[in-house]
């Protein structure tokens, strides 16, 4: 069965995007973390990249499949077989789709403002080192896939990754992995266990904020991490649905 039979239409030009998804290059009409992530993928890769595929779902829905991960916004219903037949194993959406395999994670946001001068020890580390650090903190991470994706985004000025070294070792990192006209998404906030509770993550968040002044910063996290982000000035902004197939 093809994608069209599953009510999904491949998108190959901007005219095929759902009405109102992008009013123009600088204005995103849909809001929320999944919409910003989709806008970021569109800005970083365009519609002709062999590395991902956009699909229109019904009148107002849009989803993007990148490898085995899908991001969905405005999709109200899909047949249960739709995503698996596109090779999707994990997805992020702005609303529940298949309740048996989903969980909701908190979303927070903050308008970036200029703050104190950034810590001069914070630098832009080699992305291979970033991927390796993240693999130590987050189990099951696709190091090569992350490295390739981040390299592409950074090369096209659609991402910014920072880190902090100690004794020649990268011990903490955080980045804006999605930089779109409608906002930025912070991901990959990680500190090696021996270096936690020393303010490194907060310093990295502040340094990122100083580089995206005026932008709306979005992130999602585990429930137990919410107090940390609240302390750093972020406010609750709903939830994002995460599903595994």
Secondary structure, DSSP 4 states (H G I P E B T S, - for coil): --GGGGTEEEE-SGGGSPTTSEEETTEE-S-SHHHHHHHHHHHHH-SS-TT-EEEEETTTEEEEEETTEEEEES-----TTHHHHTT-SEEEESS-S-GGGEEEEEEEEEE----SPPPTTEE---HHHHHHHHHHHSTT--HHHHHHHHHHHHHTTS-EEEEEEETTEEEEEEEEEEEETTEEEEEEEEE-GGG-SSSHHHHHHHHHHHHSTTSEEEEEE-GGGHHHHHHTT-EEEEEEEEEE-
